[in-house]
């Protein structure tokens, strides 16, 4: 099994703060999996943007630009 970068307890807190009265172990684990998948895609796009700009350093603007494809707000 792949190790996770995000803590499971944080997923419980996010779901609770979003209004859930009770949170199953499976829902917290699935939220973690989905968030990590999205975060990895954003990170890859941000790195590509930084490389395209001729930089080795990923800046906040790169992450903001890369995350726009996932934003519904």
GROMACS elastic network, one bead per residue, 0.5 to 0.9 nm:
[ bonds ]
;  ai    aj funct       b0    kb
    4     7     6  0.72640   500
    4     8     6  0.87869   500
    4    32     6  0.82378   500
    4    33     6  0.83442   500
    4    36     6  0.81103   500
    5    36     6  0.76742   500
    6     9     6  0.87687   500
    6    10     6  0.74908   500
    6    11     6  0.83280   500
    6    32     6  0.68363   500
    6    35     6  0.88588   500
    6    36     6  0.75703   500
    7    10     6  0.55114   500
    7    11     6  0.70552   500
    7    32     6  0.79189   500
    8    11     6  0.51916   500
    8    12     6  0.66441   500
    8    13     6  0.89219   500
    8    25     6  0.87950   500
    8    28     6  0.64793   500
    8    29     6  0.66438   500
    8    32     6  0.69067   500
    9    12     6  0.51071   500
    9    13     6  0.63748   500
    9    14     6  0.87351   500
    9    28     6  0.80936   500
   10    13     6  0.50472   500
   10    14     6  0.61790   500
   10    15     6  0.86665   500
   10    28     6  0.86215   500
   10    32     6  0.87365   500
   11    14     6  0.50639   500
   11    15     6  0.61925   500
   11    16     6  0.84937   500
   11    27     6  0.86181   500
   11    28     6  0.52230   500
   11    29     6  0.75408   500
   11    31     6  0.65838   500
   11    32     6  0.62893   500
   12    15     6  0.52584   500
   12    16     6  0.60774   500
   12    17     6  0.85480   500
   12    23     6  0.65427   500
   12    24     6  0.85475   500
   12    25     6  0.84242   500
   12    27     6  0.85615   500
   12    28     6  0.57095   500
   12    29     6  0.89998   500
   13    16     6  0.50148   500
   13    17     6  0.59449   500
   13    18     6  0.84171   500
   14    17     6  0.51288   500
   14    18     6  0.61469   500
   14    19     6  0.88960   500
   14    28     6  0.89245   500
   15    18     6  0.50199   500
   15    19     6  0.66813   500
   15    20     6  0.57569   500
   15    21     6  0.87534   500
   15    22     6  0.86839   500
   15    23     6  0.70279   500
   15    27     6  0.87588   500
   15    28     6  0.76035   500
   15    31     6  0.86726   500
   16    19     6  0.52801   500
   16    21     6  0.65181   500
   16    22     6  0.74034   500
   16    23     6  0.73043   500
   17    20     6  0.71720   500
   20    23     6  0.65476   500
   23    26     6  0.83607   500
   23    27     6  0.66296   500
   23    28     6  0.69426   500
   24    27     6  0.52810   500
   24    28     6  0.64969   500
   24    29     6  0.87154   500
   25    28     6  0.53209   500
   25    29     6  0.62083   500
   25    30     6  0.86199   500
   26    29     6  0.50977   500
   26    30     6  0.60320   500
   26    31     6  0.85441   500
   27    30     6  0.50578   500
   27    31     6  0.60653   500
   27    32     6  0.85311   500
   28    31     6  0.51612   500
   28    32     6  0.62385   500
   28    33     6  0.87097   500
   29    32     6  0.50977   500
   29    33     6  0.62499   500
   29    34     6  0.87426   500
   30    34     6  0.61618   500
   30    35     6  0.85168   500
   31    34     6  0.51733   500
   31    35     6  0.60337   500
   31    36     6  0.84697   500
   32    35     6  0.51948   500
   32    36     6  0.60425   500
   32    37     6  0.85109   500
   33    36     6  0.52595   500
   33    37     6  0.61583   500
   33    38     6  0.87303   500
   34    37     6  0.50968   500
   34    38     6  0.62486   500
   34    39     6  0.85280   500
   35    38     6  0.51838   500
   35    39     6  0.59708   500
   35    40     6  0.85072   500
   36    40     6  0.60035   500
   36    41     6  0.85912   500
   37    40     6  0.52552   500
   37    41     6  0.64055   500
   37    42     6  0.87756   500
   38    41     6  0.51787   500
   38    42     6  0.62197   500
   38    43     6  0.85854   500
   38    67     6  0.88595   500
   38    70     6  0.78814   500
   39    42     6  0.50808   500
   39    43     6  0.60240   500
   39    44     6  0.85915   500
   39    67     6  0.85870   500
   40    43     6  0.50356   500
   40    44     6  0.61553   500
   40    45     6  0.86283   500
   41    44     6  0.52043   500
   41    45     6  0.62667   500
   41    46     6  0.85948   500
   41    66     6  0.84249   500
   41    67     6  0.87302   500
   42    45     6  0.51680   500
   42    46     6  0.60609   500
   42    47     6  0.86115   500
   42    63     6  0.67128   500
   42    64     6  0.88332   500
   42    65     6  0.88936   500
   42    66     6  0.53477   500
   42    67     6  0.55770   500
   42    68     6  0.89852   500
   42    69     6  0.87189   500
   42    70     6  0.84459   500
   43    46     6  0.50137   500
   43    47     6  0.61435   500
   43    48     6  0.85719   500
   43    62     6  0.88470   500
   43    63     6  0.68583   500
   43    66     6  0.75581   500
   43    67     6  0.86235   500
   44    47     6  0.51641   500
   44    48     6  0.62198   500
   44    49     6  0.86624   500
   44    66     6  0.84439   500
   45    49     6  0.61490   500
   45    50     6  0.86652   500
   45    62     6  0.79676   500
   45    63     6  0.78002   500
   45    65     6  0.86094   500
   45    66     6  0.54298   500
   45    67     6  0.83773   500
   46    49     6  0.50053   500
   46    50     6  0.62230   500
   46    51     6  0.85954   500
   46    58     6  0.66003   500
   46    59     6  0.80902   500
   46    60     6  0.87791   500
   46    61     6  0.84603   500
   46    63     6  0.50337   500
   46    64     6  0.81539   500
   46    65     6  0.74125   500
   46    66     6  0.53786   500
   46    67     6  0.83044   500
   47    50     6  0.51008   500
   47    51     6  0.61261   500
   47    52     6  0.84941   500
   47    56     6  0.82203   500
   47    57     6  0.81824   500
   47    58     6  0.59944   500
   47    59     6  0.89979   500
   47    62     6  0.74617   500
   47    63     6  0.83611   500
   48    51     6  0.50728   500
   48    52     6  0.60085   500
   48    53     6  0.85789   500
   48    58     6  0.89958   500
   48    62     6  0.86824   500
   49    52     6  0.50315   500
   49    53     6  0.62478   500
   49    54     6  0.87306   500
   49    55     6  0.87141   500
   49    58     6  0.80868   500
   49    62     6  0.60075   500
   49    63     6  0.86827   500
   49    65     6  0.84762   500
   49    66     6  0.78671   500
   50    53     6  0.50850   500
   50    54     6  0.63829   500
   50    55     6  0.51650   500
   50    56     6  0.64834   500
   50    57     6  0.66061   500
   50    58     6  0.54664   500
   50    59     6  0.74078   500
   50    62     6  0.64336   500
   51    55     6  0.53122   500
   51    56     6  0.62786   500
   51    57     6  0.83431   500
   51    58     6  0.83729   500
   52    55     6  0.74450   500
   53    56     6  0.89174   500
   55    58     6  0.73443   500
   58    61     6  0.82352   500
   58    62     6  0.62888   500
   58    63     6  0.76095   500
   59    62     6  0.53231   500
   59    63     6  0.67623   500
   59    64     6  0.88840   500
   60    63     6  0.51636   500
   60    64     6  0.61633   500
   60    65     6  0.85940   500
   61    65     6  0.60380   500
   61    66     6  0.84465   500
   62    65     6  0.52255   500
   62    66     6  0.60655   500
   62    67     6  0.85208   500
   63    66     6  0.50492   500
   63    67     6  0.59689   500
   63    68     6  0.87178   500
   64    67     6  0.51842   500
   64    68     6  0.64496   500
   65    68     6  0.55023   500
   65    69     6  0.81017   500
   66    69     6  0.66520   500
   66    70     6  0.83240   500
   67    70     6  0.55058   500
   67    71     6  0.64918   500
   68    71     6  0.50374   500
   68    72     6  0.82839   500
   69    72     6  0.83081   500
